[in-house]
Amino acid sequence: MTPQQHRFLLILLALAMVVLSYWVHQDAFGRIALCYSVAFCAYLYAGVRAPRSFDSHSKLNLLVKLVLVVALPLGSDDIYRFYWDGWCVLEHISPYRYLPQDLPGRADYDWATIYPLLNSPHYYSVYPPILQVIFAFCAWISAQSIHLFSICWKLILLIADLGTIYLLKKSLPDDKQNLVWWYAWNPLILYEILANGHPEGLMLYFIIAAIYWLQRSKFFFSAVMFAISAAVKLFPIILLPFVFKYLGYKKGLPYVLIVIMLFSISMLAVFPYYDHFLASVRLYMSSFEFNGSVFELWKAIDYQRFGFDNIGHIGRYLSTASIIWLIVIFLRQKSHDWDSILSSILLLWTGYLLLSTTVHPWYVLPLILLGVLRRWVWPIAWSGLIMLSYSWYDPGISKAWKYALIGLEYGGLLTFYLSGRYGWLRFDRWGGEEKPD
């Protein structure tokens, strides 16, 4: 493939993402599938046939991301809750104390305009305090414009994305630098972080920063970055046992104590209303269901047995299974082995998602980063297949078709995982050597 052909594929990818981000709404699955398929096929073909360094087209990559930053999110309505929480903080109203439905007329923002757009007006906020501070800053800058708020917030995510790419390059071996390309141009990264504005993009920066400093034995800096990643999205705190085992008792104990101390400080604003915060988290785990795998199979069996949706009962068992999975992965991890800790974290995170009742597309983003670091292909495959879950937002698609698409998603994921497991489908064979332009 010539450099011109490679550039054409990237431009095609970019155009498909721009159309998807600016003109296609969340409930139009046919258009989402068409645009995303074009983008993902261009991404795969360019990556497999012509692996190149990210630097070859870094300016084009930045330009595409800047264009996506300007788009008001159409694939997710979470941005409205971010805006709501930010204005609550500016008005000295704790989003952990009050429900949105309890606040009409208590703040200066346009309640009548924003409230109907919230996807969770009956739940207390589940976004940690560090995000609330950022939301408040963006709300202050936006002068009560949701579009300006969105741009400000996504510019922060863009800066974090640039930092993630930089540290990912520094964390990969010299002969694997071209693998950065697979992260930087991944359509799910472009869509869910730069177009839809999900905070996972911020978490990814602090995760790779923690990994970068851990790799260089700068344990204090790594612990600080690790604590901030957990303060952005709570899940990383569960990964501490694996870092502890990698470092050993003497180095691991101070590391864990620093992370727990900083994380606890970051959550101080939640403590007066911890019951509200935990209630929302429990409600999410016991009542929300979207794109589950094991859960959907179990639910179908229980529905035949009992005649109703048994999510509360199933959710408790799946939570127990997640804990057992953590213990199994922890026991299998090798001490002081870098590849082993990366594999453990990736497998734990994957198992957690497979055992969850809710798996939104942006939940898969950390697996892309970890997959590139570990040089496993199947997280890249899942980043393409998971867009099938957007069918659940489209009221015009029957449930039978939606379940068929979920089956296709997870069947495809299993196929790619087993293929990688047995060696013939790896990054080593997806263009392991860099080709200069």
N, C-alpha and C positions, 0 to 999 in steps of 0.2 A: 504494500500500500504506500502510495506517495504521500509526502507531507501535505499536499493540496487536498487529497482525498480525506486524510485524517482531519484536517481543519474543517472540511465540509461536513463531516459527521458531527463534529463538536458544535458547529453552527446550527445544524439540524436539531441536535439535542437542546441547544439553547432556545431556539424558536419554539419548540414543542413545550418547554417549561414556561416560557413567557405566555403563550396562549393559555396554557392550563392555569397559570396563576392570576391572569388578568380577566379572563372571560368565562371560566368554567366554575360553576358553583358546586358545593359539596354533594348535592342531591342529584347531579347529572352524571350517573355512573358511566353511561356509554361514552360521553365525551372525555371523562377522566381516563377511562381505559384506553381510548384511542390516543390521546396526547401522551399519556405516560408510557404506553407501549412503544410509540415512536421514539421517545426520549431514551427509554431503557434499551431498546434494540440498538440504537446508535451508540450508546454508551458501551454495550457489550462488544459490538463489532469493532469499534475503535480500540477498545482495550485489549481484546484478544488478538486481533490481527496486527496491531501496530503499537505495542507498548512503548511509551515514551516518558521522559521525565515530565513532571508537572510544570517545571519552569518553562517548557516549550510554549505553553499556552496559558501561563499564569495571569497575564493581563486580560485575556479574553474571559477567563474564569472569574476574575474580579468584576469585570464589566457586567457579566450575566448576573452575578449576585447583587450588584448595586441596583440593577433594573428590578430584580425580584423584591428587594427591600422596599421599594416605593409602592408596590402593590398592596392594597388593603386585603387581608386574608379572606379568601373565599372558601378554602377547604376546611376551615375550622372556625368555630365561634368562640374559642377560648380567649381571644384578644379582648373581648368585651368584659370578661371577668377580670382580666389583668387591669384594664382601665378603671373598672369599678373599684377594685381593691386599692389602686393607687390614689384615687380621689378620696376614698375613705380615710386613708392614712393622712393625706393633706388636711383633711377636716378634723383630725384627731379622733377618728372613730375607728376602733379596732375591728378589723374584718373577722377576727376570731370571736368577738363578743356578740355581734349582731348578724342576723340573717339579712340578705338584701331586701327581702319582703318586709322587714321591720323598719326600713329607713326612708320611706318617701318623705320628701320635704326636709330632710335633716342635713343635706349637703347642697353645695352650690352647683353641682353638675346637673346636666339635663336628665333627671330621673326618668321622665316619661319616654325619652328617646332610647336610653341605654338599657333600662330594666327589662323591656320585652325581648331584648336580644341575648340576655343571659341564659346559659344552658343549665345553670344550677342555682336558681334564686332561693331554693329552699334548703341549701346546705351552707354551713359555715366554710370559710375559705380553707383550703388545704395547702396553700402555697406558703412556704416557710418565710420567716421575717426578712431574710436577706433579699428575697425576690420582692417582697412588699416595699422595701426601701427603693429598689430600682424602679418598680412600678410608679411609686410616688414621684420620683425624679422625672420620669418620662411624662407623667400626667402634668407636672408643674411646667415642663417645657412646652407641652402641647397646647396650652391655652384653651382647654376644653374642646379640642378637635381630636376625634378618635383616629383620624387618618394620620395626623402629625404624631400622636401618641404611638401608633403602629410603626411609623418610620423611625422614631427615636429608639424604641425598644429593639427593632430589628437591626439598627445600626450597631447597637451593643452586641447583638448576636453575631453580626458580621465581623466585628473586631475579634470576638472570641473565636470565630471560625478561622480567621487568619492566624491566630495564635495556635490553634489546634493543628493546622497544617504545618506550621513552622516546627512545632515540637514533635510532631509525627515524623517529619523528615530527620530530625536530630535523633530520634529514638530507633530508627531503622538502620540495619547494616548498610554499608556503602554500596554493596552490590544489589540492594533491594530498594533503592531510592525511588525507582519508578512506581512502586506500589502506592505511593502517596496519591498518584493519579486516580486510583480506584476510590479513594475517599473523597477527594476534592470535587470530582465530577459526578459523584453518585446522585442520581435523580431524587432519591428519597431525602438525602441531605439538603439538596437544593430546595425541594418542595416544602418539607416539614419545618426546616429551620429558617431559611431565608424568605420563603413565601408565606408560610403560615405562622411563623414566629413562636415555635415551641421552645420552652426553656431548657430542654435537653441539650441544645447547642451550647449553652453556658456551662452545663455540667460536664460536657465532653472536654472542654478546655481544661477544667480543673482536674479531671481524671487523667488526661494525658500529661499534665504538668506533674501530678503526683507520681505517675509511672516514670517520667523522665528523670526526676530527682532521685527516685528510689533506685533506678538503674545506675545512677552515678554515686550511690551511697551518701547522698545528702539527705539524711533521714528527717531532719527538722523541717526543711523546706517541703519535702514530700508529705509529711504529716499535716502541715498547714494547708497545702493544696487538697489533700484528701478530705480534711475537715470541711473545707469550703464546698467541695463537690457534694458532700452529704448534706450540707446546709442548703444547697440549691434544690436538690432532689434527694429525698430521704434514703433511697435504696442503697447507695454506696456504703452506708454505715455497716451493712450486713457483710461487706467484703473484708472487714478488719481481721477476722480469724485467719484468712489466707495470707495476708501480709505478715501477721504475727508468726505463722508457721514458716514462712519464707525467711524471715529475719532471725528466728530463734528467740529464746527467752530474753537474753541479755539486751539485745537491740530492739526486739519486738515490743517488750513491755513499755519502755518510754515512748515509743511510737504510738502505741494504742492509747496511752494516757493523754498524750498531747491531743490526739484526734478527739477523744471523748470530751476533754475539757473545752476545746474550742467549739466543738459542735454544741455542747450544752450551753455555752455562752450565747451562741448564735440563736438559740431557741428560747431565750429568756422571755421574749415578748409573748410566747405561746403559753407559758406556764400558768398565768392567772386564769386562762380559759382552756386549759389542756383537755377538759372533759368535752368541750365543743369540738376541738380539733380532732381528738380521738374518735368522737362520734361520727364525724364526717369520713374519717379514714375507714372506720368499721363499716359504715354505710356503703362506701365504695366497694369494699371487699365482699360484702354480703348481699348487695342488691344490684350492682351494675353488672351487665353482661354484654360483651361485644367481642366477636371474633375469637372466642376461646377454642381450644382444641380438645384436650382431655375433658374439660368441663362440658362441652357440647355433646360429646359422646355419652358421658355419664348422665347428663340431663335427659337425653333422649331415652335412655334405658329406664331411668326413674319415672319419666312421664308415662311410659307404658305400664309400669308397675303401680304407680299411685294416682296418675291422672292429673297431676299439677306440677308446676315448676318448683323444684326442690332446691333452689339455689342456696338458701341459708345452710341447709344440711350438707350439701356438696362442698360449699365454700370452706366449711370448717375442716373437712377431710383433706381438701386440697392444700390448705394452709399447713396441716400436719405433714403432708407428703413433701411440701417444699422444705420443711425443717429437716426431714429425713434425707432429702436430696443434698442439702447443705452438708450434713454430717458425712454422707458417703463421699462427696467430692473432697471434703477436708481430709478424710482419712486416706484417700488415694493420692493426694498431693505430695510431691517429693519436697523435702526440706532443702532450702538454699538452691533451688533450681528455677532459673528464670522462665524457661518455657513452660514449666509445670504450673507456676503461679498464674501465668497468662491463660493457659488452658483451663485452669480451675475456675477463674473468674468468668471466662466466656461460657463455660458449661453450666456454671451455677446460674448466671443471668438467663441463659437460654431455658434451662429447666424451670426457673421461676415463671417465665412467660408462658411456657407450655402448660403449666399448672394453674395459670391465672384464669379468672372468669372474664377479664377484660384485657384485650391486647390491641390497643390503637396502633396505627402504623408508626407513629413517632416513638413508640416504646422500643422499637427495634434499632434505633439509631446507635446506641452504644455498642451493639453487636458488630456493626460495620467497622467501627474504629478498632475494636478488639480483634476482629477477624483479619484486618489488614496487618495489625501488629503480629498476630500469630500465623499469618499467611494461610488462612483457611477461606475457601471460596463460598461455602454455604451461607454465611451471613449476607454476602452480596446477593445470592439468589433469593433469599428471603426478602431483601429490600425491594425486589421486583414483584415477587408473588404477593406480598402483603397488601398491595394496592387493590387486590380483589375484594378486600374487606370493605372498601368504600361502597360496595353494592348495598350494604345495609342502610345507607343513608338515602337510597333511592326508593321512594314509595311505589314506583311503577314496576318494581321487580318482585316476583313472587318469592315466598319463603323457601320453596323447594329449590329455586335457582340459587338463592343466597346460600343455602346449605351446601349445594353442589359446588359453588365457588370456594367455600371454606374448605371442603374436601380436596379440591384441586390445589389450593394453597398449601395445605399441610402435607398432602401427598407428594407434591413437588418438592417441598422442603425436606421430607424424609429421603427422597431419591437423591437430592444433592448432598445431603449429609452422609449417606452411606457411600456415595461415589467418592467423596473426599476422604472418608474413613479408610477406604480400601485403595487409595493412592492414585487413581488415574485422573482425578479432577482436583488439581491443586494450582495455587498461584505459580508454582514452579513451571507448570506446563501451560499456564495462561500468560505467556510472555514474561518469563523470568529474567530475561536480559534486556537491558535498556538499549534502544535504538536511537541514535542521534538524528535530529532533523537535518 
